[in-house]
Amino acid sequence: MAATQVLRAGHDRATLLENRAATRDSGWVKAAILALSLAFFAVFLLLPLLAVFVEALAKGWSGYLSALAEPDALAAVRLTLLAALISVPLNLAFGIAAAWAITRFDFRGKQLLVSLIDLPFSVSPVVAGLVYVLVFSAHGWLGPWLAAHDIKIIFAVPGIVLATIFVTVPFVARELIPLLEAQGREEEEAAVVLGARGWQVLWHVTLPNVRWALLYGVILSNARAMGEFGAVSVVSGHIRGETNTLPLHVEILYNEYNFAAAFAVASLLALLALVTLAVKSWVEWRAAKGGQGEQA
């Protein structure tokens, strides 16, 4: 019996080694795949990024700094930051509330709420901007009432903020929902049994467990808010110095054949993308490290 077990174990080990050898690629295949990946990265990602900075510095540092110091460029920076500073906290609050409600409570219309959160992913931003124009413009559904009360939304800052909020709605909620579903309700229910109130459960139990996913969603939401073009372009009116965000200002400069200034302003968005990527990688590393620490 012992000899039979030894022979069977040897046979299983040999079969395992054969399977590993059969699924192991040769060296030239690995080298070809690596070379193809690096070539794709260089041509489609690294080269365009380098081109932006090369064109931005085509007139030297003085030309680069002067393009960024123009009043219209500074106004575009301020408006972009303003739209992000308003939309990101609002989406943060909505994302936490929506994710908590969807994963911790059972109610009618839950699936409808999930579908509405995903709506900005399936609707073109241009269409979303047109919807705001249809509702809030001078000839829209609410246009006469808004005009009577001297409230301007389209071709003004409120319209830009609304469009930015629409395109950034899903990011925080979509990062939190899968994680909260995976964690379950046990810890929250235990806190309630021990006498904790709803806000105490949220602040001391739920949010600490999802802090990295929450930060990840905020990073993505902020990047989308600052880089949004389609929806903002429809509702802004392209008024220089007033309703132009950074992407819209880049388009105007490029259409005027002011290429050096256009790429100089575009380099700010490129730097934002690099910073976002670095912070995103750090958050992923911390989240993975935290998960390993909890398992240990």
Solvent accessible surface area in square Angstrom, and as a share of the most:
residue,aa,sasa,rsa
1,M,178,0.79
2,A,73,0.56
3,A,69,0.54
4,T,68,0.40
5,Q,109,0.48
6,V,104,0.60
7,L,132,0.66
8,R,158,0.58
9,A,62,0.48
10,G,41,0.39
11,H,126,0.56
12,D,81,0.42
13,R,161,0.59
14,A,47,0.37
15,T,54,0.32
16,L,88,0.44
17,L,90,0.45
18,E,118,0.53
19,N,83,0.42
20,R,129,0.47
21,A,59,0.46
22,A,88,0.68
23,T,111,0.64
24,R,151,0.55
25,D,76,0.39
26,S,54,0.35
27,G,55,0.52
28,W,188,0.66
29,V,39,0.22
30,K,116,0.49
31,A,61,0.47
32,A,52,0.40
33,I,100,0.51
34,L,109,0.54
35,A,59,0.46
36,L,130,0.65
37,S,61,0.39
38,L,103,0.51
39,A,50,0.39
40,F,118,0.49
41,F,100,0.41
42,A,40,0.31
43,V,80,0.46
44,F,125,0.52
45,L,101,0.50
46,L,70,0.35
47,L,106,0.53
48,P,64,0.40
49,L,48,0.24
50,L,93,0.46
51,A,44,0.34
52,V,30,0.17
53,F,54,0.22
54,V,102,0.59
55,E,73,0.33
56,A,2,0.01
57,L,66,0.33
58,A,71,0.55
59,K,139,0.59
60,G,31,0.30
61,W,167,0.59
62,S,88,0.56
63,G,19,0.18
64,Y,21,0.08
65,L,104,0.52
66,S,64,0.41
67,A,8,0.06
68,L,31,0.16
69,A,63,0.49
70,E,59,0.27
71,P,105,0.66
72,D,42,0.22
73,A,1,0.01
74,L,79,0.39
75,A,15,0.11
76,A,0,0.00
77,V,39,0.23
78,R,150,0.55
79,L,11,0.06
80,T,4,0.02
81,L,81,0.40
82,L,75,0.37
83,A,2,0.02
84,A,2,0.02
85,L,126,0.63
86,I,65,0.33
87,S,0,0.00
88,V,16,0.09
89,P,69,0.43
90,L,96,0.48
91,N,2,0.01
92,L,53,0.26
93,A,65,0.50
94,F,79,0.33
95,G,0,0.00
96,I,29,0.15
97,A,60,0.46
98,A,6,0.04
99,A,0,0.00
100,W,49,0.17
101,A,31,0.24
102,I,7,0.04
103,T,10,0.06
104,R,20,0.07
105,F,107,0.45
106,D,111,0.58
107,F,85,0.35
108,R,241,0.88
109,G,42,0.40
110,K,51,0.21
111,Q,132,0.59
112,L,115,0.57
113,L,47,0.23
114,V,21,0.12
115,S,56,0.36
116,L,95,0.47
117,I,2,0.01
118,D,41,0.21
119,L,72,0.36
120,P,15,0.10
121,F,112,0.47
122,S,92,0.60
123,V,42,0.24
124,S,52,0.34
125,P,38,0.24
126,V,71,0.41
127,V,72,0.41
128,A,5,0.04
129,G,0,0.00
130,L,98,0.49
131,V,77,0.44
132,Y,39,0.15
133,V,39,0.22
134,L,93,0.46
135,V,28,0.16
136,F,41,0.17
137,S,23,0.15
138,A,76,0.59
139,H,183,0.82
140,G,9,0.09
141,W,181,0.63
142,L,81,0.40
143,G,2,0.02
144,P,90,0.57
145,W,138,0.48
146,L,11,0.06
147,A,75,0.58
148,A,85,0.66
149,H,101,0.45
150,D,134,0.70
151,I,78,0.39
152,K,128,0.54
153,I,23,0.11
154,I,9,0.05
155,F,91,0.38
156,A,18,0.14
157,V,50,0.29
158,P,62,0.39
159,G,0,0.00
160,I,0,0.00
161,V,14,0.08
162,L,57,0.28
163,A,0,0.00
164,T,1,0.01
165,I,36,0.18
166,F,40,0.17
167,V,3,0.02
168,T,0,0.00
169,V,27,0.15
170,P,0,0.00
171,F,31,0.13
172,V,0,0.00
173,A,0,0.00
174,R,78,0.28
175,E,51,0.23
176,L,1,0.01
177,I,6,0.03
178,P,69,0.43
179,L,60,0.30
180,L,4,0.02
181,E,105,0.47
182,A,86,0.67
183,Q,73,0.33
184,G,21,0.20
185,R,84,0.31
186,E,120,0.54
187,E,102,0.46
188,E,15,0.07
189,E,94,0.42
190,A,52,0.40
191,A,14,0.11
192,V,88,0.51
193,V,124,0.71
194,L,156,0.78
195,G,58,0.56
196,A,30,0.23
197,R,185,0.67
198,G,44,0.43
199,W,178,0.62
200,Q,89,0.39
201,V,3,0.02
202,L,13,0.07
203,W,150,0.53
204,H,139,0.62
205,V,30,0.17
206,T,3,0.02
207,L,22,0.11
208,P,53,0.33
209,N,60,0.31
210,V,2,0.01
211,R,125,0.46
212,W,45,0.16
213,A,19,0.14
214,L,29,0.14
215,L,65,0.33
216,Y,38,0.14
217,G,0,0.00
218,V,34,0.19
219,I,19,0.09
220,L,45,0.22
221,S,0,0.00
222,N,43,0.22
223,A,29,0.22
224,R,69,0.25
225,A,7,0.06
226,M,28,0.13
227,G,39,0.37
228,E,9,0.04
229,F,81,0.34
230,G,14,0.13
231,A,0,0.00
232,V,3,0.02
233,S,22,0.14
234,V,36,0.21
235,V,0,0.00
236,S,0,0.00
237,G,32,0.31
238,H,66,0.29
239,I,64,0.32
240,R,95,0.35
241,G,32,0.31
242,E,113,0.51
243,T,4,0.03
244,N,4,0.02
245,T,7,0.04
246,L,13,0.07
247,P,14,0.09
248,L,0,0.00
249,H,1,0.00
250,V,30,0.17
251,E,60,0.27
252,I,23,0.12
253,L,3,0.02
254,Y,112,0.43
255,N,96,0.49
256,E,90,0.40
257,Y,170,0.65
258,N,52,0.27
259,F,85,0.36
260,A,15,0.12
261,A,7,0.05
262,A,2,0.01
263,F,51,0.21
264,A,0,0.00
265,V,0,0.00
266,A,21,0.16
267,S,0,0.00
268,L,52,0.26
269,L,38,0.19
270,A,13,0.10
271,L,78,0.39
272,L,38,0.19
273,A,60,0.46
274,L,72,0.36
275,V,90,0.51
276,T,19,0.11
277,L,102,0.51
278,A,61,0.48
279,V,55,0.31
280,K,52,0.22
281,S,55,0.36
282,W,115,0.40
283,V,2,0.01
284,E,79,0.35
285,W,140,0.49
286,R,88,0.32
287,A,40,0.31
288,A,57,0.44
289,K,111,0.47
290,G,29,0.28
291,G,30,0.29
292,Q,125,0.55
293,G,50,0.48
294,E,147,0.66
295,Q,161,0.72
296,A,121,0.94
